[in-house]
Amino acid sequence: MEQRDAVSPPPRARHTREDGGSSSRGDHPMEAILLPVVLADDRGNILDVNQPCERLFGYKREEMIGRNVKMLMPEDVAGKHDGYMAAFRDTGKTNLIGNPRHVLVRHKTGAMVNVEICLGLDDSNPSKVLLGATFRRIRSGSSGSGTSRNEESGDASVAQVATDREMKIVRFNHAAERLFKWRAS
């Protein structure tokens, strides 16, 4: 068994590629996020996902990259999603950004899974708007009201930090302020 001192990080997870080689997914910045995350462009095309997302939806990363996020939605919502995205591109506004909601998502098997979704936006580069979604699975008996537990205070229940492609922090929520003792400037 490998000896590590108390401050050394654990070894990075490794996986085997189809060609027999191995690579470290731990080198991928999104793998540091413990919640399932989907990163998409302003048309809903999936640009990246992390391993917890693979577990939540049952798809491998390679099966999701390049496809539209509609693949992860119930059919009735997926049918309206292009309209929602077009309205967002036209106005730059949506009611979902920063407002967690309880929704159903579709697993690869077709099973519906109850989750809380929180969307974030990186519009620091107008020519490449990015949308990020985090998911928290809701177990049976949890409220499915469509609103956040902390809606009255305006805080998400999970600390969320958004970064640009250079990993510079561009936005964080109130829960992150409290957790990391940061102040918005």
N, C-alpha and C positions, 0 to 999 in steps of 0.2 A: 504494500500500500504506500502511495506517495506521501511524503512528509511535507507539510506546508506550515508556515508560521501563521499566526492569528490574523494578520492583515493581508495575506496573499489572496488574490481572487481564486475561485475554483477554476480548474481547467475548462477550456471552452468546449462546448459540445461539438462533436464531429459527425459528419454523415458521409456515406459512401455514394459517390456519383455513379451514374449508369455505366461509365467507362471503366469502373473499378477503382479510380482514384478517390481521394478523399479531400474534403475541403471543410473549412471551419465556418459554419454559419454564424458563430459568435462574433466574427469580424464584421458582420452586417449590422449597421446601427439600429435597425428596427428590432433586432433580437434582444436588445436591452429592455424593451417594453414588455411587461408581463401580461398585459391585457391583449386580446386579439385586436389587430390593427389592419385596416385597409387604407392604402393611399391611392387616390384616383385623380384623374384630370377633370377639367370642367365639362367633359362630355360623359363622365361616368366610367371611363376605361380604367381598369385596374392597372396601376403601375407597380405596386409592391404590396406584399403581405408579410406577416411574421408567422412563426411556428404556432403560437397560440391560435391564430386565425385558421391555420390548417386543421387544428384539432376541433375548433368550433364548427366549421363548415364541412369537414370531411374531404375536402379537396387538397391535393398537393399544390404547392406554390405555383409550379409550372402550369397547372390546369387553370389557374385564375388569372395570371399575368396576361394582359392584352385583351381580356374579355371584359364585358360590361358588368358593372355591379348588379345589374338586374338579375343576373344568374343566382344571386344570393337572397332574392326577395320572393315573397308569395306572388303568384301570377297577377292578382288584382292590383297590387302596388307596382309591380314591374311594368304593367301596361300603361301606367300614368307617369312613370319616372322620366321618360324623355321630355315630356312637357314641363315637369318640375325643373329639369336641368336647363331647358331652353329659357324658361322664365328667369332662372338664376343668372344665366349668361347675359340676358337682356338688361336686367335691373341690378345685378350684383347683390340681390337681397334674397334671403330665405329665413323662414322662421325656425329652422332646425339648427343653425350654427350656434353652438354654445348652449343649447337647450336640450338636455338629455330627455329622451323619450323611450317609452316601453313599446317595442314593436316585435313582430314575428319575423324571423329570418328562415330561409330554406336551406336545410342540410343537403348534402349531395344525394342522400337516400330519398329525398322528398319530404322528410319529416320536418315539421315546423318547430322552431326553437324560440322560446320567449327570451328576449334580451333587452337591456337598456343600451341604446345607442347614443353616442355624443359625437357630433360632427365638429371639426375644426377647419379653419381656412387659412391658407398661406397665400395671400395675394400680393406679396412683396415684389413679385416680378409679374407685371400685368400681362406679359405674353405667355406666361406659364402658371396659371392659377392651379393650385393643388388643394384637394380636399382630403382630409384624414378623418377616419371614423374609428372610434374605439367601441368595443362591445363588452358588456358585462352580462353574463348569463343570469337569468332570473329563475330561481327554483320555484316549484309549485307552491302556491299559497302566497306568493308575493303580489303586491298590487300591480295590476296591468293598466293603470289609469291613463297612461300616455303622458304623464308628467313626472318630473323628477321628485324624489323625496325632499329635496332641498329647494324646491321651486320658489318658495316664499323669500328665501334669502338670496336667490340668484346664484348660488354656488352649486357646482357639480360635486357629487359625493366622492369623486376620485380626482387626485391631483393630475393635471394634464399639462404637458409642456410641448409646444410646437417649435420645431427647428426648421431652418432652411437647409438647402442641400449641403452647405458648408458646416452644418451642425451648430450654427449660431442660433441662440434662442430668439424667436420672433414674437412669441406670445405664450402666456401661461394663465391659468385660471386662479380663482380665489383659494381653492384647496391647495394648490401648489404654493401660493404665497404663504399660507399658514404652515404647511409642512416644512418648506425650506427656509422660512422666515425671510422671504424676498419682498421687495417693494417695487411696484410698477413705477417707472420713471417717465 
